[in-house]
Amino acid sequence: MILSVAVLVSHLAGAPPLSTYSPEPAELQRARQLMLSRPDECVALTHYFLQRKEARPASMFNSRQEPDQLQQAKRFRTRGQTFTAWQLQALCQANDGLLLPADVSINRAIALARQHRQHHALAIGLLIKAKLALARQQPALAQAQLDEAAGLTLPPDSDLKGDIQLLQAAVLLHQHRFDEARQAFEQARLQALQQDDTPRQAWANFLLGEYYLQLQQDELALSHFLETLDSLGDRRQFYVKALAAKKAAAIYAALGQNDKALQYANQSTTEFEQLGNNPLLISSLINLGRVTRTGNDANLALVYFFNALDLVRIQGDADIMYQLYLEIGQSYAQLGSFAEGLHYLGMARSGFERNQDGSRQIDALVQLGKVHLAQGEYGLALLRLERARALAEQLDDVLRLIESHRLLAELFEQSGNMGDALKHQKALHAYFKRATTVNRLLTQSLVQDNELQLQQERELSELGRRSEQLLAEREQFALLAAALSLLSPLLLYGLLRNHVRSRRLLRHNQELQQALLIEPITGLPNWRQLMQRLPQEMAKQQQRSEQWYLSEEQPRPFDDKIYYLLLQVPFMTNLRERVGLGHATNIQRQLGDYLRGRIHPRARLYDLRDGQFIYAIPQKEVAELQQTLEALERMFAEFPCQFELDRRLITGIIGHPFLPKSPHALDDMKLGDILYLAMAAAHQLAEKTCESAWVELLAVDCQQAAFFTGDIRTCCVQGIMKGLVKVNSSHKKQQIDWQALLPALP
C-alpha cells in the first residue's frame, strides 16, 4: 500500500529525535534506517526494543562505568528511548499500511509524553498523529492536533515550528482553502531559505507543486517540481527527489513531450531503487512503463512491467499484480501480439472481478474490446464493450462511458451498422458535454478569479469565427461537388471497368500462385510450398521451445516437436524408363490420389520429385515412431498397380527443433542437410540388407549449440561419434559407415 506524502516522509514533520542518552541503541538506529525501505522489519525492531524494562533516571549509568555495568544497561530502556521507539513504530506501521495500529502506537507515545510533561516529545507525537489523520482524509482532526502542538512551549530555535507550519499548510490544502495554503507554503519556503534548511525548502517547493496541480495549472506545478530537484542536487534525499521526478514525468507526458517524460520517469525509478522500498519502486516502474509505451516503445515498456511483476510476486500484492496484467496485455496488444494480449487482459479482468474493482474491470473490458476490434472479431468486441458500458453506467463513471460509447460507435461503423453507430455517437457527445460542464464548474470553484473564464470566452469567440469560416468553405465545396456530379457517370463507368478487370487479373494471379505450389502430375504439395511454409513453422516451434525452456514449472521433456521424414521410393526413380511415359504419368497421378486419402489427417506430404517425399507430422500425433513407419511402408506396399514395383522405403528422420534448448542455432538449410544425412545412412543399410530401412538422428538433452557451428554434416557426424547425437535405426546401426558420409574436401 502506497500512502500519502504526509505519512511516509519522516523528515517533513515529526522526525523522532535522538534518544536522551547517547549512544542510541542499535535496534533504534537500524529501525530508523529501515523506516522507508523495509517498514515491516522496522516495526519488528521497535517491538523487540520495547520488550526491555524501563529504567529509572536515578539508576542510569554513565560512560565511565565498568564494561559489565554497561552490558547490563543494554537490558533497559530510558524514558527518551521509549518516546523514540513508540514514534518510530507508529511511522513504520503507517508506511507499511497499518494505519489503525499506527494510531494506537502514537497514542501510547502521546500519553507517555503528557504523563511526564515532555513538551518536545508531545509535539512530535501530535505532529505524527496529524499526519495519520491527513492520510485518512480527516483534515479537521489533523488541525486539532496541530493547534495543540502550536500551543506548547518549545525552544525558539526548534525545528518543529517549521514542521508545524508545513503541516498546517497541507491541512489548508486538504480543506480547499487554496489562497491561505499558498501563502503558508510560500512563507515556509522563505523561512527555510533564510535558515539554509534545504530539505524543508525542497518539501515546501514540492507541496507548492501539488497545490498548483490541484488548480490544474500544470506549468506552474512543473516549475516547482523541477526546482525541488535542482535544490536537492546530489543530496541523498531519495524519496522527495523520486516523487518530484515522478510528478514531472506525468506532466511532461500530458504535454506530449515524451523524451522529457521518459528522462524524469527513469530518474524517479532510480531514486526509488536507491531508497529500497519495493512498493514505491513498483509504482515507479509502472509509471516508467506507461511513459515508455506512450513513446511507442512497447517492447521496452514490457521489460519494465515484467520487472515490476517480479517484485509484486515477491511482495504478494494481488491488486497490483492484476493492474500489471492489464498494462502487460495493453502493451502486447500495441505490439500486435494479440494472443498474449488477450491472455494477460483476461487474467486482469478476472482478478478485478474477484476483487470487485469495477473501475479497473471496465478498463480491462475496454482493452479486450479494442483487441477483438483490431482482429475483426466484432461479436466478441461487442460483448466486451457492452459489458464495460453497463458497468460504467452502474458506477456513473462519465469518462469510461465516453470511451465505451466511442469504441461501440467505431465497431458499428466498421461492421456497416450506421444506425447503431449514430446512436452511440450521440450518447458519446451527451456524456462529453456533461463531463465538460462538470470540469468547468470544478475549475470555477478551484480558481477564485475570472481570468480563466475570460480566456475561455476568448477561445469560444475564436471557435465561433472559425465555425463561420468553415461554413463558407462548405458552401464552396457544395458548388464544386455539384460540378463534379455531372462527370460522375463517366468516372463511375471507368471505375467499374477497372474494378472488374483488376478482380479478374487478381483471380488469375491467385490461380497461378496456387498452381506453382502443386506438383503437376501427382497433385501433391511440392517443394515450393514446403519452403514457403517451413520458415513460419520453424518460427512457431522455436517460440514454443523457448517458452518450454524458460518455463518456471517442473522440468519435463520437450514434447512439441514436428517429425520430418524424408522418404526415398525406389520405383519412382526410373519409372519412365521401365514402363514408358504414358504409363508412368498414370501411375504417378494414381499414386498422388491414393496418398492423399491414406495419410494422417494432421500430417502433410510433399512431393520433391525423383521419388523423394517429405512426410511432416506433429510429435503429439505419434504414439510410437515405429508404428508410423510401419504404416507408411504398408501404405506404399498396398498401392494398387498392374506393374511389378520395388516397394521398399528408405527413410531419414529428424525432429524440429533439433536442439530444443537452442532452437535458433539451426536454420532450415542446416536441418535439410541433417535430414539428407539420415537418409544417406538409411541408403547404406538398404544396400546391405536389400530391405526397407530407416535412420533417425536425435540430439541428446545435454547438447551444446556451439558444437554445431561450421559444416553441419561434418559437425553432425562428429556429434554421432562423440555421443552428442543419438542414432535410432531399423537395423544394426554399427553397419553404417559414417566416415563415408562426410563431405568431400574441396
Salt bridges, closest charged atoms under 4 A:
GLU24 OE2 - ARG32 NH2 2.69
GLU27 OE2 - ARG52 NH2 3.34
GLU41 OE2 - ARG38 NH1 3.27
GLU54 OE1 - ARG77 NH1 3.79
ASP103 OD1 - LYS129 NZ 2.81
ASP103 OD1 - ARG136 NH2 3.93
GLU148 OE2 - ARG114 NH2 2.37
ASP163 OD1 - ARG200 NH2 2.82
GLU180 OE1 - ARG177 NH2 2.77
GLU186 OE1 - ARG189 NH2 2.77
ASP197 OD2 - ARG200 NH1 2.31
GLU210 OE2 - LYS247 NZ 3.21
GLU227 OE2 - ARG189 NH1 3.64
GLU271 OE2 - LYS241 NZ 3.61
ASP310 OD1 - ARG313 NH1 3.99
GLU327 OE2 - ARG290 NE 2.76
GLU327 OE1 - ARG293 NH2 2.80
GLU353 OE1 - ARG349 NH1 2.91
ASP357 OD2 - ARG360 NH1 3.97
ASP363 OD1 - ARG400 NE 2.87
GLU377 OE1 - HIS372 ND1 2.71
GLU386 OE1 - ARG389 NH2 2.79
GLU393 OE2 - ARG389 NH1 2.78
ASP396 OD2 - ARG434 NH2 2.82
ASP397 OD2 - ARG400 NH1 2.51
GLU403 OE2 - LYS370 NZ 3.50
GLU403 OE2 - ARG406 NH2 2.84
GLU410 OE1 - ARG406 NH1 3.67
GLU462 OE2 - ARG465 NH2 2.46
GLU519 OE2 - ARG609 NE 2.73
GLU537 OE2 - ARG533 NE 3.74
GLU537 OE2 - ARG604 NH2 2.48
GLU546 OE2 - HIS664 NE2 2.47
ASP559 OD1 - ARG556 NH1 3.88
ASP560 OD2 - ARG544 NH1 3.79
ASP560 OD1 - LYS620 NZ 3.95
ASP593 OD1 - ARG596 NH2 2.33
GLU621 OE1 - HIS600 NE2 3.77
GLU621 OE2 - ARG602 NH1 3.14
GLU638 OE1 - ARG598 NH2 3.14
ASP646 OD2 - ARG648 NH2 3.20
GLU691 OE1 - HIS731 NE2 3.04
